[in-house]
Amino acid sequence: MARLIYASLASLDGYVADDHGNFDWAEPDHEVHTFVNDATRSIGTFLLGRRMYDVMKAWETIEEDSPALRDFAAIWGAADKVVYSRTLEDVSTARTRLEHAFEAESVRRMKASSDRDLGIGGPGLAEHAIRAGLVDEWQLFLVPYVAGGGTPYFPVGVRTSVTLLEERRFAGGTVFLRYATAR
């Protein structure tokens, strides 16, 4: 069975965007981006909320000189995508389907039938999966920045036990933490 992985860059105080919606402070350097690419290679399907999809769809047509950015664009392009939105009428990226509601049972079936992992992007959508007990792994890249408020990585009021699987420090101060949900 595939794992459902919730991965994100976040400020030291746990925010994926500040209180103005900015996340430019989280842009990974080459070392971190290369590591993110390697961590993402197991993903066969990305589950995305509308806002995360709006950010990520740029990878469909990005033209960059950086090998790490080109590599991520190839990983993104090769993966299937499911966008959950009540407001979108269609999607514009390849290998993408639109769902108007998040259904936990549907995601359970995807996990059971997939030979590759699923990644969930966006804290709003991830909250649904977390509350339904679907998240198997948490990948958190803590950036050396304090946002002071904004959009949290973790949903309010959720409690779950996790087991540390891996940690890594990067030269620029980012710290990677990978946890499995304790079952």
C-alpha positions as CSV (number, residue, x, y, z in Angstrom):
1,M,0.0,0.0,0.0
2,A,1.2,3.5,-0.8
3,R,1.9,6.1,1.8
4,L,0.2,9.5,2.0
5,I,3.0,12.0,2.7
6,Y,2.4,15.6,3.9
7,A,5.5,17.6,3.1
8,S,6.2,21.3,3.3
9,L,8.6,24.0,3.9
10,A,7.7,26.0,7.1
11,S,9.1,28.7,9.3
12,L,10.7,27.8,12.5
13,D,7.4,28.7,14.3
14,G,5.4,26.4,12.0
15,Y,3.9,28.6,9.3
16,V,3.9,27.7,5.6
17,A,3.0,31.3,4.7
18,D,3.1,34.5,6.8
19,D,0.0,36.6,7.7
20,H,0.2,38.4,4.3
21,G,0.2,35.1,2.4
22,N,3.9,35.4,1.5
23,F,6.2,32.4,1.5
24,D,9.2,33.8,-0.4
25,W,11.3,33.4,2.8
26,A,10.9,29.6,2.3
27,E,12.5,29.4,-1.1
28,P,15.0,26.5,-0.9
29,D,18.6,26.9,-1.9
30,H,20.2,24.4,-4.3
31,E,21.2,22.0,-1.6
32,V,17.7,21.8,-0.1
33,H,16.0,21.8,-3.5
34,T,18.1,18.8,-4.6
35,F,17.1,17.0,-1.4
36,V,13.4,17.9,-1.9
37,N,13.6,16.4,-5.4
38,D,15.0,13.2,-4.1
39,A,12.4,13.0,-1.3
40,T,9.6,13.6,-3.9
41,R,10.7,11.0,-6.4
42,S,8.5,8.3,-4.7
43,I,5.3,10.4,-5.3
44,G,3.2,9.1,-8.1
45,T,0.1,11.3,-7.4
46,F,-0.1,14.8,-5.8
47,L,-3.3,15.7,-4.0
48,L,-3.7,19.5,-4.0
49,G,-6.1,22.1,-2.8
50,R,-6.9,25.0,-5.2
51,R,-4.5,27.5,-3.8
52,M,-1.6,25.0,-3.8
53,Y,-2.5,24.0,-7.3
54,D,-2.4,27.6,-8.4
55,V,1.1,27.9,-7.0
56,M,2.3,24.5,-8.3
57,K,0.9,24.6,-11.9
58,A,3.8,27.0,-12.8
59,W,6.0,23.9,-12.8
60,E,4.2,22.7,-15.9
61,T,5.9,25.4,-18.1
62,I,8.8,26.6,-16.1
63,E,12.0,27.2,-18.0
64,E,15.0,27.3,-15.7
65,D,18.8,27.0,-16.0
66,S,19.1,25.4,-12.6
67,P,19.4,21.6,-12.7
68,A,17.5,21.2,-9.4
69,L,14.6,23.3,-10.8
70,R,14.5,21.4,-14.1
71,D,14.6,18.1,-12.2
72,F,11.6,19.1,-10.0
73,A,9.7,20.3,-13.1
74,A,10.3,16.8,-14.6
75,I,9.1,15.1,-11.4
76,W,6.0,17.3,-11.3
77,G,5.2,16.6,-15.0
78,A,5.5,12.9,-14.6
79,A,3.1,12.6,-11.6
80,D,-0.6,12.5,-11.6
81,K,-2.4,15.3,-9.9
82,V,-5.8,15.5,-8.2
83,V,-7.1,19.0,-7.4
84,Y,-9.8,19.4,-4.8
85,S,-11.8,22.6,-5.3
86,R,-15.4,23.7,-5.0
87,T,-14.7,26.8,-7.2
88,L,-12.6,25.6,-10.1
89,E,-14.5,24.5,-13.2
90,D,-11.5,22.9,-14.9
91,V,-7.7,22.3,-14.6
92,S,-5.1,23.3,-17.1
93,T,-2.2,21.0,-16.4
94,A,-1.5,17.5,-17.9
95,R,-2.2,14.4,-15.9
96,T,-4.6,16.3,-13.7
97,R,-8.2,15.6,-12.6
98,L,-10.6,17.8,-10.7
99,E,-12.6,16.7,-7.7
100,H,-15.1,19.0,-6.1
101,A,-15.0,17.4,-2.6
102,F,-12.4,15.6,-0.5
103,E,-13.6,12.1,0.3
104,A,-11.5,10.2,2.7
105,E,-12.7,6.8,1.5
106,S,-11.6,7.7,-2.1
107,V,-8.1,8.6,-0.8
108,R,-8.0,5.3,1.1
109,R,-8.8,3.4,-2.1
110,M,-6.1,5.4,-4.0
111,K,-3.5,4.5,-1.3
112,A,-4.6,0.8,-1.4
113,S,-4.4,0.6,-5.2
114,S,-1.3,2.7,-5.9
115,D,2.2,1.2,-6.3
116,R,3.7,4.7,-5.7
117,D,3.2,7.1,-2.8
118,L,0.8,10.0,-2.7
119,G,1.8,13.5,-1.6
120,I,-0.7,15.9,-0.2
121,G,0.0,19.6,-0.6
122,G,-1.5,22.6,1.1
123,P,-2.4,22.8,4.8
124,G,-6.1,23.2,4.1
125,L,-6.4,20.0,2.2
126,A,-3.9,18.2,4.4
127,E,-6.1,19.0,7.4
128,H,-8.9,16.9,5.9
129,A,-6.5,14.0,5.5
130,I,-5.0,14.4,8.9
131,R,-8.4,14.5,10.6
132,A,-9.4,11.4,8.7
133,G,-6.2,9.6,9.9
134,L,-4.8,9.2,6.3
135,V,-1.4,10.8,6.7
136,D,1.3,8.2,7.0
137,E,4.4,10.4,6.9
138,W,5.2,14.0,7.7
139,Q,8.1,15.7,6.0
140,L,8.9,19.1,7.4
141,F,11.6,21.4,6.2
142,L,12.1,24.1,8.9
143,V,13.5,27.3,7.4
144,P,15.5,29.6,9.6
145,Y,12.8,32.3,9.7
146,V,10.2,33.3,12.2
147,A,7.0,34.3,10.5
148,G,5.1,35.4,13.6
149,G,1.8,34.2,12.3
150,G,0.0,33.1,9.1
151,T,-1.0,29.8,7.7
152,P,0.1,27.0,10.0
153,Y,1.6,23.7,8.8
154,F,-0.3,21.8,11.6
155,P,-4.1,22.1,11.9
156,V,-5.3,23.5,15.2
157,G,-6.6,20.9,17.7
158,V,-5.1,17.8,16.1
159,R,-3.2,15.5,18.3
160,T,-1.3,12.4,17.0
161,S,1.8,10.5,18.0
162,V,4.6,10.3,15.5
163,T,7.9,8.5,15.3
164,L,11.1,10.2,14.1
165,L,12.5,8.5,11.0
166,E,15.1,10.9,9.7
167,E,16.6,14.3,10.3
168,R,19.1,16.4,8.4
169,R,20.7,19.8,8.7
170,F,21.6,21.9,5.7
171,A,24.4,24.4,5.4
172,G,21.9,27.3,5.0
173,G,20.2,26.5,8.3
174,T,17.2,24.6,7.1
175,V,16.4,21.4,9.0
176,F,14.6,18.4,7.6
177,L,12.5,16.2,9.9
178,R,10.7,13.1,8.7
179,Y,8.1,11.4,10.9
180,A,5.8,8.4,10.6
181,T,2.4,8.5,12.1
182,A,2.4,6.0,15.0
183,R,-0.3,3.4,14.4
